[in-house]
Amino acid sequence: MQAHRSEFRLCAMCRVLRVNRAGYYAWLRSPGSERAKEDERLVGLIKHHWLASGSVYGHRKIAQDLRDLGERCSRHRVHRLMRTEGLRAQVGYGRKPRSMEECSARRRPTCWTDSST
């Protein structure tokens, strides 16, 4: 409703969405929930540890770092918060694929000395 406030009248939106207008204003005035406040605080810690690791650590290592600091949070919660913030672990570097010529140059030829029929 907040995003469409400039396009539509508030009373029309409340009527269409079947929301009491007083309830909408009460929702605007209400502070965020305790969990939302805690999530905001954790996001700051997660970003700090993620940047300190050079954007390499994933949710498991960051959750372990937070537990080492004494924070109570699961790796699932850290994963959810990292996903909403767009923080991703750096995937390891893959090895360069070899061509068949390189492999065959190192292999010794197989020599068959017996013919079985």
N, CA and C atoms as a LAMMPS dump frame, in Angstrom:
ITEM: TIMESTEP
0
ITEM: NUMBER OF ATOMS
351
ITEM: BOX BOUNDS ff ff ff
-5.0000000000000000e+02 5.0000000000000000e+02
-5.0000000000000000e+02 5.0000000000000000e+02
-5.0000000000000000e+02 5.0000000000000000e+02
ITEM: ATOMS id mol type element x y z
1 1 1 N 0.823 -1.184 0
2 1 2 C 0 0 0
3 1 3 C 0.87 1.251 0
4 2 1 N 1.971 1.158 0.711
5 2 2 C 2.852 2.32 0.813
6 2 3 C 3.427 2.696 -0.552
7 3 1 N 3.765 1.691 -1.357
8 3 2 C 4.363 1.963 -2.663
9 3 3 C 3.357 2.568 -3.638
10 4 1 N 2.076 2.238 -3.483
11 4 2 C 1.045 2.708 -4.413
12 4 3 C 0.275 3.913 -3.881
13 5 1 N 0.764 4.497 -2.812
14 5 2 C 0.053 5.614 -2.176
15 5 3 C -0.052 6.812 -3.116
16 6 1 N 0.943 7.017 -3.97
17 6 2 C 0.909 8.169 -4.875
18 6 3 C -0.046 7.936 -6.046
19 7 1 N -0.326 6.684 -6.369
20 7 2 C -1.191 6.382 -7.506
21 7 3 C -2.673 6.33 -7.136
22 8 1 N -2.978 5.781 -5.969
23 8 2 C -4.368 5.555 -5.577
24 8 3 C -4.663 6.234 -4.251
25 9 1 N -5.93 6.504 -4.038
26 9 2 C -6.348 7.056 -2.751
27 9 3 C -6.299 5.965 -1.699
28 10 1 N -5.991 6.36 -0.48
29 10 2 C -5.844 5.397 0.596
30 10 3 C -7.156 4.692 0.906
31 11 1 N -8.257 5.435 0.922
32 11 2 C -9.535 4.802 1.26
33 11 3 C -9.934 3.777 0.197
34 12 1 N -9.594 4.032 -1.069
35 12 2 C -9.905 3.066 -2.128
36 12 3 C -9.062 1.802 -1.959
37 13 1 N -7.783 1.954 -1.634
38 13 2 C -6.93 0.779 -1.432
39 13 3 C -7.396 -0.035 -0.233
40 14 1 N -7.779 0.65 0.839
41 14 2 C -8.262 -0.057 2.023
42 14 3 C -9.536 -0.827 1.712
43 15 1 N -10.395 -0.245 0.919
44 15 2 C -11.649 -0.912 0.568
45 15 3 C -11.374 -2.141 -0.303
46 16 1 N -10.49 -2.005 -1.296
47 16 2 C -10.188 -3.124 -2.194
48 16 3 C -9.483 -4.253 -1.441
49 17 1 N -8.554 -3.903 -0.58
50 17 2 C -7.787 -4.91 0.153
51 17 3 C -8.47 -5.374 1.43
52 18 1 N -9.626 -4.771 1.737
53 18 2 C -10.406 -5.111 2.94
54 18 3 C -9.566 -4.941 4.206
55 19 1 N -8.957 -3.775 4.298
56 19 2 C -8.139 -3.422 5.454
57 19 3 C -8.758 -2.202 6.106
58 20 1 N -8.825 -2.224 7.417
59 20 2 C -9.342 -1.08 8.153
60 20 3 C -8.323 0.059 8.068
61 21 1 N -8.791 1.274 7.808
62 21 2 C -7.885 2.407 7.663
63 21 3 C -7.145 2.701 8.962
64 22 1 N -7.827 2.565 10.078
65 22 2 C -7.171 2.782 11.371
66 22 3 C -6.09 1.723 11.607
67 23 1 N -6.342 0.505 11.159
68 23 2 C -5.349 -0.554 11.287
69 23 3 C -4.112 -0.274 10.449
70 24 1 N -4.32 0.302 9.274
71 24 2 C -3.188 0.661 8.417
72 24 3 C -2.326 1.717 9.093
73 25 1 N -2.958 2.742 9.653
74 25 2 C -2.194 3.791 10.335
75 25 3 C -1.506 3.249 11.589
76 26 1 N -2.145 2.319 12.28
77 26 2 C -1.511 1.714 13.452
78 26 3 C -0.282 0.909 13.035
79 27 1 N -0.38 0.236 11.887
80 27 2 C 0.754 -0.53 11.374
81 27 3 C 1.913 0.4 11.004
82 28 1 N 1.581 1.584 10.44
83 28 2 C 2.63 2.542 10.094
84 28 3 C 3.361 3.053 11.328
85 29 1 N 2.625 3.278 12.397
86 29 2 C 3.217 3.822 13.617
87 29 3 C 3.989 2.782 14.412
88 30 1 N 3.657 1.512 14.234
89 30 2 C 4.259 0.482 15.079
90 30 3 C 5.745 0.315 14.756
91 31 1 N 6.549 0.11 15.778
92 31 2 C 7.974 -0.14 15.526
93 31 3 C 8.145 -1.546 14.959
94 32 1 N 9.297 -1.814 14.41
95 32 2 C 9.565 -3.134 13.852
96 32 3 C 9.57 -4.196 14.937
97 33 1 N 9.396 -5.427 14.545
98 33 2 C 9.367 -6.524 15.508
99 33 3 C 10.77 -6.76 16.075
100 34 1 N 10.814 -7.484 17.174
101 34 2 C 12.099 -7.786 17.806
102 34 3 C 12.98 -8.616 16.872
103 35 1 N 12.341 -9.54 16.158
104 35 2 C 13.109 -10.385 15.238
105 35 3 C 13.686 -9.56 14.092
106 36 1 N 12.911 -8.601 13.583
107 36 2 C 13.407 -7.759 12.49
108 36 3 C 14.584 -6.904 12.968
109 37 1 N 14.488 -6.396 14.193
110 37 2 C 15.596 -5.609 14.743
111 37 3 C 16.846 -6.472 14.919
112 38 1 N 16.641 -7.697 15.408
113 38 2 C 17.765 -8.61 15.593
114 38 3 C 18.374 -9.002 14.245
115 39 1 N 17.517 -9.19 13.232
116 39 2 C 18.015 -9.51 11.892
117 39 3 C 18.865 -8.374 11.334
118 40 1 N 18.445 -7.14 11.548
119 40 2 C 19.227 -5.986 11.074
120 40 3 C 20.597 -5.937 11.745
121 41 1 N 20.62 -6.24 13.04
122 41 2 C 21.886 -6.24 13.765
123 41 3 C 22.792 -7.364 13.251
124 42 1 N 22.197 -8.541 13.018
125 42 2 C 22.975 -9.669 12.519
126 42 3 C 23.491 -9.423 11.107
127 43 1 N 22.707 -8.74 10.281
128 43 2 C 23.146 -8.445 8.915
129 43 3 C 24.412 -7.596 8.95
130 44 1 N 24.481 -6.658 9.879
131 44 2 C 25.693 -5.847 10.012
132 44 3 C 26.905 -6.698 10.372
133 45 1 N 26.721 -7.639 11.307
134 45 2 C 27.825 -8.527 11.68
135 45 3 C 28.207 -9.459 10.536
136 46 1 N 27.194 -9.948 9.828
137 46 2 C 27.457 -10.86 8.71
138 46 3 C 28.245 -10.141 7.622
139 47 1 N 27.825 -8.916 7.29
140 47 2 C 28.536 -8.159 6.257
141 47 3 C 29.976 -7.888 6.672
142 48 1 N 30.176 -7.577 7.948
143 48 2 C 31.525 -7.306 8.446
144 48 3 C 32.418 -8.536 8.263
145 49 1 N 31.936 -9.71 8.682
146 49 2 C 32.745 -10.928 8.574
147 49 3 C 32.917 -11.362 7.122
148 50 1 N 31.893 -11.141 6.302
149 50 2 C 31.983 -11.507 4.89
150 50 3 C 33.032 -10.649 4.18
151 51 1 N 33.037 -9.343 4.471
152 51 2 C 34.03 -8.455 3.869
153 51 3 C 35.427 -8.721 4.432
154 52 1 N 35.499 -9.058 5.731
155 52 2 C 36.797 -9.35 6.337
156 52 3 C 37.423 -10.608 5.737
157 53 1 N 36.586 -11.521 5.258
158 53 2 C 37.109 -12.741 4.642
159 53 3 C 37.456 -12.535 3.178
160 54 1 N 37.262 -11.338 2.67
161 54 2 C 37.525 -11.077 1.259
162 54 3 C 36.405 -11.577 0.371
163 55 1 N 35.194 -11.595 0.9
164 55 2 C 33.997 -12.069 0.185
165 55 3 C 34.109 -13.538 -0.19
166 56 1 N 34.833 -14.301 0.628
167 56 2 C 35.057 -15.711 0.33
168 56 3 C 34.155 -16.604 1.175
169 57 1 N 33.953 -16.268 2.445
170 57 2 C 33.219 -17.135 3.362
171 57 3 C 31.761 -17.269 2.965
172 58 1 N 31.236 -18.467 3.172
173 58 2 C 29.826 -18.746 2.959
174 58 3 C 29.078 -18.733 4.279
175 59 1 N 27.825 -19.168 4.232
176 59 2 C 26.992 -19.073 5.427
177 59 3 C 27.47 -19.986 6.548
178 60 1 N 28.082 -21.111 6.237
179 60 2 C 28.525 -22.023 7.293
180 60 3 C 29.672 -21.425 8.107
181 61 1 N 30.671 -20.891 7.416
182 61 2 C 31.827 -20.33 8.126
183 61 3 C 31.453 -19.051 8.866
184 62 1 N 30.59 -18.25 8.275
185 62 2 C 30.179 -17.018 8.95
186 62 3 C 29.349 -17.353 10.18
187 63 1 N 28.477 -18.355 10.079
188 63 2 C 27.695 -18.77 11.244
189 63 3 C 28.619 -19.273 12.346
190 64 1 N 29.663 -19.995 11.976
191 64 2 C 30.624 -20.469 12.973
192 64 3 C 31.373 -19.3 13.604
193 65 1 N 31.753 -18.308 12.81
194 65 2 C 32.413 -17.116 13.353
195 65 3 C 31.508 -16.396 14.345
196 66 1 N 30.231 -16.273 14.003
197 66 2 C 29.295 -15.595 14.9
198 66 3 C 29.104 -16.39 16.188
199 67 1 N 29.071 -17.718 16.083
200 67 2 C 28.951 -18.539 17.287
201 67 3 C 30.194 -18.411 18.159
202 68 1 N 31.363 -18.28 17.516
203 68 2 C 32.598 -18.092 18.282
204 68 3 C 32.585 -16.767 19.038
205 69 1 N 31.868 -15.777 18.487
206 69 2 C 31.742 -14.486 19.171
207 69 3 C 30.699 -14.507 20.282
208 70 1 N 29.91 -15.583 20.349
209 70 2 C 28.884 -15.686 21.379
210 70 3 C 27.484 -15.363 20.888
211 71 1 N 27.317 -15.155 19.598
212 71 2 C 25.988 -14.887 19.037
213 71 3 C 25.228 -16.202 18.914
214 72 1 N 23.935 -16.129 19.159
215 72 2 C 23.098 -17.313 19.01
216 72 3 C 22.34 -17.202 17.697
217 73 1 N 22.8 -17.927 16.699
218 73 2 C 22.106 -17.944 15.411
219 73 3 C 22.484 -19.22 14.678
220 74 1 N 21.53 -19.748 13.941
221 74 2 C 21.788 -20.971 13.188
222 74 3 C 22.351 -20.623 11.819
223 75 1 N 22.912 -21.624 11.161
224 75 2 C 23.444 -21.382 9.826
225 75 3 C 22.322 -21.151 8.835
226 76 1 N 21.127 -21.682 9.129
227 76 2 C 19.985 -21.456 8.242
228 76 3 C 19.554 -19.988 8.272
229 77 1 N 19.593 -19.4 9.452
230 77 2 C 19.239 -17.98 9.567
231 77 3 C 20.281 -17.116 8.868
232 78 1 N 21.551 -17.46 9.049
233 78 2 C 22.622 -16.722 8.378
234 78 3 C 22.48 -16.866 6.87
235 79 1 N 22.124 -18.054 6.411
236 79 2 C 21.937 -18.282 4.974
237 79 3 C 20.793 -17.429 4.44
238 80 1 N 19.69 -17.372 5.176
239 80 2 C 18.539 -16.565 4.746
240 80 3 C 18.907 -15.089 4.68
241 81 1 N 19.609 -14.598 5.68
242 81 2 C 19.982 -13.186 5.701
243 81 3 C 20.996 -12.863 4.604
244 82 1 N 21.928 -13.762 4.359
245 82 2 C 22.904 -13.525 3.287
246 82 3 C 22.215 -13.524 1.929
247 83 1 N 21.238 -14.413 1.759
248 83 2 C 20.53 -14.472 0.475
249 83 3 C 19.724 -13.207 0.241
250 84 1 N 19.058 -12.689 1.285
251 84 2 C 18.267 -11.469 1.101
252 84 3 C 19.157 -10.262 0.84
253 85 1 N 20.373 -10.272 1.376
254 85 2 C 21.293 -9.157 1.157
255 85 3 C 22.12 -9.323 -0.117
256 86 1 N 22.045 -10.486 -0.736
257 86 2 C 22.796 -10.721 -1.972
258 86 3 C 24.261 -11.044 -1.735
259 87 1 N 24.593 -11.541 -0.553
260 87 2 C 25.975 -11.901 -0.236
261 87 3 C 26.188 -13.363 -0.594
262 88 1 N 27.168 -13.621 -1.436
263 88 2 C 27.442 -14.984 -1.878
264 88 3 C 28.907 -15.309 -1.648
265 89 1 N 29.16 -16.569 -1.337
266 89 2 C 30.536 -17.015 -1.148
267 89 3 C 31.216 -17.126 -2.501
268 90 1 N 32.514 -16.904 -2.489
269 90 2 C 33.28 -17.051 -3.721
270 90 3 C 33.546 -18.533 -3.936
271 91 1 N 33.185 -19.018 -5.091
272 91 2 C 33.388 -20.426 -5.409
273 91 3 C 34.853 -20.631 -5.753
274 92 1 N 35.401 -21.767 -5.358
275 92 2 C 36.812 -22.051 -5.601
276 92 3 C 37.166 -22.024 -7.073
277 93 1 N 38.424 -21.842 -7.319
278 93 2 C 38.893 -21.763 -8.69
279 93 3 C 38.949 -23.166 -9.283
280 94 1 N 38.391 -23.334 -10.445
281 94 2 C 38.439 -24.619 -11.12
282 94 3 C 39.768 -24.806 -11.819
283 95 1 N 40.121 -26.045 -12.082
284 95 2 C 41.386 -26.279 -12.774
285 95 3 C 41.165 -26.12 -14.265
286 96 1 N 42.23 -25.838 -14.95
287 96 2 C 42.158 -25.637 -16.39
288 96 3 C 41.989 -26.997 -17.067
289 97 1 N 41.002 -27.155 -17.913
290 97 2 C 40.828 -28.455 -18.569
291 97 3 C 41.98 -28.746 -19.523
292 98 1 N 42.414 -29.988 -19.521
293 98 2 C 43.517 -30.387 -20.387
294 98 3 C 42.974 -30.918 -21.703
295 99 1 N 43.762 -30.759 -22.723
296 99 2 C 43.375 -31.322 -24.011
297 99 3 C 43.846 -32.77 -24.084
298 100 1 N 43.336 -33.503 -25.007
299 100 2 C 43.706 -34.914 -25.145
300 100 3 C 45.164 -35.078 -25.574
301 101 1 N 45.709 -34.117 -26.3
302 101 2 C 47.095 -34.212 -26.735
303 101 3 C 48.038 -34.206 -25.537
304 102 1 N 47.724 -33.379 -24.547
305 102 2 C 48.579 -33.312 -23.367
306 102 3 C 48.551 -34.629 -22.61
307 103 1 N 47.393 -35.247 -22.524
308 103 2 C 47.282 -36.512 -21.8
309 103 3 C 47.99 -37.629 -22.547
310 104 1 N 47.814 -37.676 -23.862
311 104 2 C 48.413 -38.768 -24.63
312 104 3 C 49.926 -38.625 -24.723
313 105 1 N 50.459 -37.428 -24.593
314 105 2 C 51.907 -37.235 -24.669
315 105 3 C 52.591 -37.835 -23.447
316 106 1 N 51.931 -37.876 -22.319
317 106 2 C 52.525 -38.403 -21.105
318 106 3 C 52.325 -39.911 -20.956
319 107 1 N 51.329 -40.462 -21.601
320 107 2 C 51.048 -41.886 -21.454
321 107 3 C 51.997 -42.714 -22.309
322 108 1 N 52.416 -43.806 -21.756
323 108 2 C 53.242 -44.717 -22.535
324 108 3 C 52.337 -45.537 -23.442
325 109 1 N 52.797 -45.851 -24.617
326 109 2 C 51.966 -46.659 -25.511
327 109 3 C 51.827 -48.081 -24.985
328 110 1 N 50.666 -48.643 -25.169
329 110 2 C 50.414 -50.015 -24.761
330 110 3 C 50.83 -50.934 -25.902
331 111 1 N 51.653 -51.889 -25.595
332 111 2 C 52.162 -52.788 -26.63
333 111 3 C 51.604 -54.185 -26.375
334 112 1 N 50.892 -54.729 -27.325
335 112 2 C 50.33 -56.073 -27.218
336 112 3 C 51.316 -57.05 -27.859
337 113 1 N 51.723 -58.021 -27.113
338 113 2 C 52.671 -59.002 -27.649
339 113 3 C 52.021 -60.334 -27.956
340 114 1 N 50.84 -60.549 -27.514
341 114 2 C 50.187 -61.83 -27.7
342 114 3 C 48.86 -61.614 -28.394
343 115 1 N 48.563 -62.396 -29.363
344 115 2 C 47.25 -62.301 -29.994
345 115 3 C 46.45 -63.519 -29.573
346 116 1 N 45.375 -63.291 -28.957
347 116 2 C 44.538 -64.396 -28.508
348 116 3 C 43.349 -64.529 -29.43
349 117 1 N 43.114 -65.725 -29.881
350 117 2 C 41.983 -65.974 -30.777
351 117 3 C 41.075 -67.023 -30.248
